[in-house]
Amino acid sequence: MSTDFRTDFKTTVKQEEWYLRRVYPTDKDIPSCTNHLDTYFACNAIRNLVKSMYRYGRLREDCSEKWAEYKYCMSLKWTATEERRDAWIRRKAIWWAKRRLGKSSEDVWQVRDEPLQNYPKPLDQAQYLRERPHEFM
């Protein structure tokens, strides 16, 4: 792991912590352990399993991360409320930082400043309706 990545990672974690502290200003704003358990059960629901089979042809949904969130929440159950909030925010900030710095579909696409030269012109709606008047009846 390069030093640049560690610096970027630390900076990204701090940015995420700053943001999460504003989104979740009090300990009552962070999700409860019951919410985490509900999320885990919803992940294992028949609906999601069928959706996974339909989309990917196999049971793709991995609910282990949701179960780990529930277990982590339970491990913090007996800590002071402010400490629990700080620990939860730190964990989420690390998760978001890894996600931001990790691979993404945005790595595949190149941003263009101008459209392609052989790209078709925008469609003139009036002309389209004149050429195909019966399509909208």
N, CA, C and O of each residue as an XYZ file, in Angstrom:
548
protein
N       0.847     -1.182      0.000
C       0.000      0.000      0.000
C       0.888      1.238      0.000
O       1.766      1.375      0.852
N       0.668      2.117     -0.926
C       1.516      3.307     -1.035
C       1.139      4.344      0.018
O       0.039      4.325      0.570
N       2.072      5.239      0.278
C       1.833      6.304      1.245
C       0.733      7.235      0.757
O      -0.072      7.720      1.552
N       0.695      7.487     -0.562
C      -0.331      8.365     -1.119
C      -1.722      7.824     -0.851
O      -2.636      8.570     -0.501
N      -1.873      6.499     -1.022
C      -3.187      5.910     -0.787
C      -3.585      6.072      0.669
O      -4.733      6.407      0.963
N      -2.639      5.835      1.595
C      -2.966      5.965      3.016
C      -3.376      7.399      3.334
O      -4.331      7.622      4.079
N      -2.663      8.366      2.779
C      -3.006      9.769      3.003
C      -4.387     10.063      2.433
O      -5.216     10.689      3.092
N      -4.628      9.613      1.217
C      -5.939      9.821      0.618
C      -7.025      9.118      1.418
O      -8.118      9.655      1.598
N      -6.722      7.921      1.894
C      -7.711      7.174      2.666
C      -8.024      7.903      3.966
O      -9.190      8.045      4.332
N      -6.987      8.369      4.669
C      -7.210      9.088      5.931
C      -8.018     10.362      5.689
O      -8.927     10.686      6.454
N      -7.685     11.066      4.638
C      -8.416     12.293      4.303
C      -9.867     11.976      3.974
O     -10.781     12.681      4.401
N     -10.067     10.916      3.216
C     -11.426     10.523      2.835
C     -12.226     10.111      4.061
O     -13.403     10.456      4.173
N     -11.608      9.378      4.983
C     -12.300      8.980      6.218
C     -12.698     10.222      7.005
O     -13.815     10.293      7.517
N     -11.810     11.191      7.108
C     -12.138     12.432      7.836
C     -13.290     13.178      7.169
O     -14.169     13.709      7.849
N     -13.283     13.216      5.838
C     -14.383     13.862      5.122
C     -15.702     13.145      5.399
O     -16.728     13.782      5.638
N     -15.661     11.825      5.365
C     -16.878     11.051      5.627
C     -17.346     11.232      7.061
O     -18.547     11.348      7.303
N     -16.423     11.257      8.018
C     -16.811     11.486      9.414
C     -17.470     12.850      9.564
O     -18.492     12.982     10.237
N     -16.882     13.862      8.937
C     -17.449     15.204      9.007
C     -18.888     15.197      8.484
O     -19.791     15.758      9.104
N     -19.080     14.552      7.333
C     -20.410     14.502      6.726
C     -21.391     13.721      7.609
O     -22.508     14.178      7.848
N     -20.974     12.548      8.091
C     -21.877     11.706      8.885
C     -22.250     12.359     10.210
O     -23.359     12.155     10.703
N     -21.346     13.140     10.792
C     -21.675     13.838     12.047
C     -22.776     14.872     11.821
O     -23.539     15.177     12.738
N     -22.860     15.402     10.626
C     -23.933     16.352     10.325
C     -25.237     15.652      9.959
O     -26.321     16.152     10.260
N     -25.133     14.516      9.321
C     -26.334     13.764      8.953
C     -26.952     13.099     10.183
O     -28.175     13.000     10.293
N     -26.101     12.642     11.106
C     -26.551     11.974     12.329
C     -26.077     12.788     13.532
O     -25.129     12.386     14.207
N     -26.724     13.935     13.815
C     -26.224     14.838     14.856
C     -26.323     14.298     16.283
O     -25.537     14.695     17.143
N     -27.271     13.404     16.550
C     -27.394     12.858     17.906
C     -27.383     11.336     17.849
O     -27.493     10.734     16.781
N     -27.248     10.730     19.025
C     -27.223      9.261     19.075
C     -28.570      8.656     18.697
O     -28.635      7.489     18.313
N     -29.631      9.424     18.800
C     -30.958      8.909     18.429
C     -31.130      8.824     16.907
O     -32.045      8.162     16.418
N     -30.253      9.493     16.172
C     -30.351      9.503     14.711
C     -29.702      8.294     14.046
O     -30.023      7.974     12.901
N     -28.797      7.622     14.743
C     -28.148      6.460     14.128
C     -29.110      5.275     14.174
O     -29.944      5.193     15.076
N     -29.006      4.361     13.218
C     -29.933      3.220     13.183
C     -29.799      2.349     14.431
O     -28.702      2.139     14.948
N     -30.925      1.855     14.892
C     -30.912      0.979     16.063
C     -30.526     -0.438     15.647
O     -30.496     -0.769     14.462
N     -30.233     -1.263     16.646
C     -29.906     -2.669     16.363
C     -31.102     -3.375     15.737
O     -30.933     -4.274     14.913
N     -32.301     -2.975     16.122
C     -33.505     -3.558     15.534
C     -33.570     -3.242     14.044
O     -33.947     -4.098     13.244
N     -33.205     -2.027     13.671
C     -33.172     -1.667     12.243
C     -32.187     -2.536     11.481
O     -32.477     -2.984     10.372
N     -31.017     -2.777     12.075
C     -30.015     -3.629     11.421
C     -30.531     -5.056     11.275
O     -30.311     -5.697     10.247
N     -31.209     -5.548     12.294
C     -31.760     -6.904     12.222
C     -32.858     -6.975     11.162
O     -32.931     -7.948     10.411
N     -33.700     -5.966     11.099
C     -34.744     -5.918     10.064
C     -34.132     -5.910      8.666
O     -34.636     -6.573      7.760
N     -33.047     -5.161      8.493
C     -32.363     -5.110      7.198
C     -31.811     -6.479      6.832
O     -31.873     -6.891      5.673
N     -31.273     -7.178      7.815
C     -30.740     -8.522      7.564
C     -31.863     -9.472      7.152
O     -31.718    -10.223      6.187
N     -32.978     -9.442      7.877
C     -34.099    -10.329      7.531
C     -34.677     -9.972      6.159
O     -35.051    -10.861      5.394
N     -34.750     -8.689      5.850
C     -35.253     -8.272      4.537
C     -34.328     -8.772      3.430
O     -34.786     -9.121      2.342
N     -33.045     -8.804      3.707
C     -32.077     -9.295      2.720
C     -32.327    -10.771      2.417
O     -32.149    -11.214      1.283
N     -32.736    -11.521      3.420
C     -32.976    -12.957      3.256
C     -34.414    -13.284      2.866
O     -34.779    -14.457      2.783
N     -35.223    -12.271      2.627
C     -36.625    -12.503      2.281
C     -36.736    -13.167      0.914
O     -35.861    -13.014      0.061
N     -37.811    -13.897      0.723
C     -38.052    -14.616     -0.531
C     -38.027    -13.653     -1.716
O     -37.490    -13.976     -2.775
N     -38.608    -12.478     -1.531
C     -38.670    -11.491     -2.621
C     -37.274    -11.188     -3.158
O     -37.060    -11.199     -4.370
N     -36.327    -10.919     -2.267
C     -34.970    -10.584     -2.703
C     -34.252    -11.784     -3.301
O     -33.458    -11.632     -4.230
N     -34.522    -12.973     -2.779
C     -33.898    -14.175     -3.336
C     -34.414    -14.446     -4.747
O     -33.644    -14.810     -5.636
N     -35.721    -14.266     -4.949
C     -36.306    -14.461     -6.281
C     -35.761    -13.407     -7.245
O     -35.432    -13.719     -8.389
N     -35.666    -12.163     -6.781
C     -35.126    -11.088     -7.620
C     -33.688    -11.409     -8.032
O     -33.301    -11.178     -9.177
N     -32.911    -11.932     -7.109
C     -31.532    -12.309     -7.410
C     -31.477    -13.439     -8.436
O     -30.654    -13.412     -9.351
N     -32.349    -14.425     -8.284
C     -32.396    -15.530     -9.249
C     -32.798    -15.007    -10.631
O     -32.242    -15.430    -11.645
N     -33.751    -14.097    -10.665
C     -34.220    -13.540    -11.936
C     -33.115    -12.733    -12.625
O     -32.872    -12.893    -13.822
N     -32.448    -11.864    -11.854
C     -31.446    -10.970    -12.439
C     -30.139    -11.668    -12.794
O     -29.563    -11.413    -13.852
N     -29.667    -12.551    -11.907
C     -28.320    -13.100    -12.071
C     -28.290    -14.602    -12.335
O     -27.238    -15.150    -12.663
N     -29.441    -15.277    -12.194
C     -29.481    -16.715    -12.437
C     -28.945    -17.532    -11.280
O     -28.785    -18.747    -11.397
N     -28.670    -16.881    -10.173
C     -28.182    -17.576     -8.977
C     -28.489    -16.711     -7.754
O     -28.870    -15.547     -7.877
N     -28.316    -17.297     -6.588
C     -28.529    -16.536     -5.359
C     -27.293    -15.673     -5.122
O     -26.301    -16.126     -4.552
N     -27.373    -14.455     -5.558
C     -26.226    -13.555     -5.541
C     -26.146    -12.749     -4.252
O     -25.053    -12.395     -3.809
N     -27.262    -12.463     -3.663
C     -27.318    -11.590     -2.490
C     -26.533    -12.195     -1.331
O     -26.824    -13.304     -0.880
N     -25.546    -11.461     -0.860
C     -24.765    -11.885      0.290
C     -25.151    -10.987      1.459
O     -24.894     -9.783      1.442
N     -25.753    -11.569      2.447
C     -26.265    -10.793      3.572
C     -25.290    -10.756      4.745
O     -25.637    -10.258      5.816
N     -24.083    -11.271      4.562
C     -23.134    -11.343      5.677
C     -22.755     -9.951      6.189
O     -22.520     -9.773      7.384
N     -22.694     -8.969      5.295
C     -22.353     -7.617      5.734
C     -23.456     -7.046      6.630
O     -23.176     -6.347      7.604
N     -24.693     -7.347      6.295
C     -25.815     -6.862      7.107
C     -25.827     -7.542      8.480
O     -26.152     -6.915      9.488
N     -25.475     -8.819      8.509
C     -25.392     -9.547      9.781
C     -24.235     -8.986     10.616
O     -24.359     -8.845     11.833
N     -23.128     -8.673      9.972
C     -21.980     -8.095     10.682
C     -22.350     -6.738     11.284
O     -21.912     -6.412     12.387
N     -23.151     -5.947     10.569
C     -23.611     -4.658     11.105
C     -24.456     -4.860     12.364
O     -24.318     -4.123     13.341
N     -25.323     -5.860     12.327
C     -26.161     -6.145     13.494
C     -25.294     -6.578     14.678
O     -25.485     -6.104     15.797
N     -24.350     -7.473     14.428
C     -23.479     -7.948     15.512
C     -22.639     -6.801     16.079
O     -22.434     -6.718     17.290
N     -22.163     -5.933     15.214
C     -21.386     -4.782     15.673
C     -22.253     -3.867     16.533
O     -21.810     -3.371     17.569
N     -23.469     -3.652     16.102
C     -24.396     -2.819     16.872
C     -24.633     -3.422     18.255
O     -24.649     -2.710     19.260
N     -24.816     -4.733     18.293
C     -25.039     -5.398     19.584
C     -23.792     -5.312     20.471
O     -23.909     -5.232     21.694
N     -22.614     -5.327     19.867
C     -21.386     -5.225     20.668
C     -21.250     -3.840     21.306
O     -20.569     -3.684     22.320
N     -21.894     -2.846     20.715
C     -21.845     -1.485     21.253
C     -22.996     -1.182     22.207
O     -23.076     -0.087     22.764
N     -23.872     -2.140     22.390
C     -25.114     -1.904     23.132
C     -24.867     -1.337     24.528
O     -25.646     -0.504     24.992
N     -23.818     -1.762     25.198
C     -23.621     -1.357     26.589
C     -22.598     -0.236     26.743
O     -22.175      0.064     27.859
N     -22.202      0.377     25.650
C     -21.295      1.524     25.750
C     -22.123      2.799     25.908
O     -23.328      2.809     25.658
N     -21.465      3.853     26.321
C     -22.155      5.140     26.490
C     -22.684      5.615     25.134
O     -22.107      5.310     24.090
N     -23.774      6.355     25.166
C     -24.451      6.722     23.919
C     -23.557      7.536     22.985
O     -23.552      7.298     21.777
N     -22.807      8.486     23.524
C     -21.940      9.300     22.664
C     -20.800      8.462     22.088
O     -20.418      8.636     20.931
N     -20.261      7.556     22.896
C     -19.207      6.655     22.399
C     -19.759      5.740     21.314
O     -19.077      5.460     20.328
N     -20.982      5.277     21.492
C     -21.618      4.402     20.503
C     -21.792      5.148     19.177
O     -21.512      4.606     18.108
N     -22.253      6.381     19.262
C     -22.424      7.191     18.048
C     -21.083      7.416     17.357
O     -20.979      7.272     16.139
N     -20.051      7.771     18.135
C     -18.725      7.998     17.549
C     -18.179      6.735     16.890
O     -17.612      6.801     15.799
N     -18.345      5.589     17.542
C     -17.853      4.321     16.982
C     -18.613      3.971     15.710
O     -18.023      3.509     14.734
N     -19.928      4.192     15.726
C     -20.742      3.877     14.544
C     -20.357      4.790     13.377
O     -20.227      4.335     12.240
N     -20.178      6.076     13.668
C     -19.797      7.027     12.622
C     -18.424      6.672     12.062
O     -18.214      6.727     10.850
N     -17.494      6.309     12.934
C     -16.150      5.924     12.475
C     -16.229      4.707     11.552
O     -15.589      4.677     10.500
N     -17.015      3.706     11.950
C     -17.143      2.484     11.138
C     -17.764      2.802      9.774
O     -17.285      2.328      8.744
N     -18.826      3.603      9.776
C     -19.483      3.968      8.520
C     -18.566      4.825      7.643
O     -18.557      4.677      6.421
N     -17.798      5.716      8.265
C     -16.876      6.563      7.503
C     -15.818      5.712      6.808
O     -15.471      5.974      5.656
N     -15.308      4.702      7.492
C     -14.327      3.795      6.889
C     -14.976      3.034      5.739
O     -14.366      2.867      4.682
N     -16.211      2.573      5.939
C     -16.918      1.834      4.888
C     -17.103      2.711      3.645
O     -16.841      2.273      2.525
N     -17.560      3.959      3.854
C     -17.777      4.863      2.726
C     -16.459      5.245      2.060
O     -16.402      5.375      0.838
N     -15.400      5.425      2.849
C     -14.100      5.774      2.272
C     -13.591      4.648      1.380
O     -13.083      4.904      0.289
N     -13.723      3.405      1.834
C     -13.320      2.263      1.002
C     -14.140      2.230     -0.277
O     -13.623      1.942     -1.356
N     -15.401      2.525     -0.142
C     -16.281      2.501     -1.309
C     -15.928      3.612     -2.294
O     -15.917      3.394     -3.506
N     -15.640      4.792     -1.773
C     -15.279      5.919     -2.646
C     -13.956      5.693     -3.362
O     -13.809      6.055     -4.530
N     -12.991      5.095     -2.664
C     -11.660      4.920     -3.246
C     -11.514      3.612     -4.008
O     -10.551      3.429     -4.753
N     -12.469      2.697     -3.826
C     -12.402      1.414     -4.511
C     -12.832      1.524     -5.956
O     -13.124      2.609     -6.458
N     -12.866      0.387     -6.610
C     -13.270      0.363     -8.018
C     -14.742      0.709     -8.143
O     -15.549      0.424     -7.258
N     -15.065      1.325     -9.257
C     -16.419      1.786     -9.492
C     -16.720      1.689    -10.977
O     -15.809      1.596    -11.799
N     -17.988      1.711    -11.311
C     -18.358      1.730    -12.723
C     -17.882      3.022    -13.385
O     -17.729      3.078    -14.605
N     -17.651      4.050    -12.585
C     -17.147      5.311    -13.133
C     -15.720      5.167    -13.658
O     -15.277      5.974    -14.475
N     -14.991      4.138    -13.193
C     -13.632      3.901    -13.683
C     -13.631      3.444    -15.137
O     -12.626      3.595    -15.831
N     -14.735      2.891    -15.600
C     -14.814      2.332    -16.945
C     -15.095      3.415    -17.978
O     -14.555      3.373    -19.083
N     -15.921      4.372    -17.631
C     -16.370      5.382    -18.584
C     -15.447      6.581    -18.568
O     -14.882      6.935    -17.532
N     -15.300      7.196    -19.715
C     -14.533      8.429    -19.823
C     -15.509      9.594    -19.966
O     -16.458      9.530    -20.746
N     -15.268     10.638    -19.218
C     -16.122     11.819    -19.292
C     -15.763     12.584    -20.556
O     -14.589     12.820    -20.840
N     -16.785     12.969    -21.312
C     -16.581     13.736    -22.548
C     -16.983     15.182    -22.319
O     -17.967     15.477    -21.641
N     -16.198     16.073    -22.901
C     -16.535     17.493    -22.828
C     -17.486     17.892    -23.946
O     -18.270     18.830    -23.801
N     -17.412     17.176    -25.060
C     -18.281     17.454    -26.204
C     -18.810     16.132    -26.747
O     -18.192     15.085    -26.555
N     -19.947     16.181    -27.421
C     -20.502     14.932    -27.965
C     -19.617     14.360    -29.069
O     -18.806     15.072    -29.661
N     -19.783     13.080    -29.334
C     -19.056     12.437    -30.428
C     -19.403     13.126    -31.741
O     -20.510     13.639    -31.902
N     -18.456     13.139    -32.685
C     -18.700     13.826    -33.954
C     -19.746     13.110    -34.797
O     -20.512     13.761    -35.507
N     -19.791     11.793    -34.732
C     -20.773     11.055    -35.531
C     -22.044     10.738    -34.741
O     -22.838      9.891    -35.150
N     -22.231     11.412    -33.623
C     -23.414     11.195    -32.792
C     -24.634     11.810    -33.488
O     -24.538     12.918    -34.015
N     -25.779     11.116    -33.500
C     -26.948     11.669    -34.202
C     -27.440     12.971    -33.572
O     -27.303     13.200    -32.371
N     -28.019     13.820    -34.434
C     -28.566     15.089    -33.958
C     -29.786     14.816    -33.083
O     -30.441     13.784    -33.234
N     -30.094     15.736    -32.167
C     -31.305     15.573    -31.362
C     -32.542     15.521    -32.254
O     -32.586     16.157    -33.306
N     -33.520     14.776    -31.834
C     -34.737     14.568    -32.605
C     -35.645     15.791    -32.500
O     -35.905     16.287    -31.404
N     -36.118     16.265    -33.631
C     -37.067     17.368    -33.664
C     -38.457     16.759    -33.474
O     -38.931     16.015    -34.332
N     -39.104     17.070    -32.362
C     -40.385     16.435    -32.032
C     -41.470     16.756    -33.054
O     -42.268     15.884    -33.398
N     -41.512     17.979    -33.539
C     -42.546     18.357    -34.518
C     -42.384     17.557    -35.802
O     -43.366     17.063    -36.357
N     -41.164     17.428    -36.271
C     -40.917     16.659    -37.491
C     -41.259     15.179    -37.257
O     -41.827     14.530    -38.135
N     -40.922     14.660    -36.100
C     -41.212     13.258    -35.787
C     -42.721     13.000    -35.844
O     -43.160     11.990    -36.394
N     -43.507     13.911    -35.276
C     -44.964     13.742    -35.275
C     -45.547     13.881    -36.682
O     -46.528     13.211    -37.006
N     -44.960     14.740    -37.525
C     -45.433     14.865    -38.910
C     -45.176     13.576    -39.683
O     -46.010     13.159    -40.487
N     -44.035     12.945    -39.447
C     -43.683     11.722    -40.172
C     -44.442     10.496    -39.662
O     -44.681      9.558    -40.423
N     -44.819     10.496    -38.392
C     -45.490      9.335    -37.792
C     -46.739      9.782    -37.020
O     -46.778      9.657    -35.796
N     -47.747     10.295    -37.709
C     -48.910     10.862    -37.006
C     -49.767      9.812    -36.300
O     -50.436     10.140    -35.320
N     -49.767      8.577    -36.760
C     -50.683      7.580    -36.190
C     -50.102      6.831    -34.995
O     -50.819      6.056    -34.362
N     -48.856      7.030    -34.674
C     -48.244      6.299    -33.564
C     -48.796      6.728    -32.217
O     -48.775      5.940    -31.273
N     -49.285      7.947    -32.101
C     -49.738      8.450    -30.813
C     -51.255      8.476    -30.690
O     -51.785      9.067    -29.749
N     -51.955      7.852    -31.615
C     -53.417      7.853    -31.552
C     -53.919      6.608    -30.896
O     -55.129      6.430    -30.754
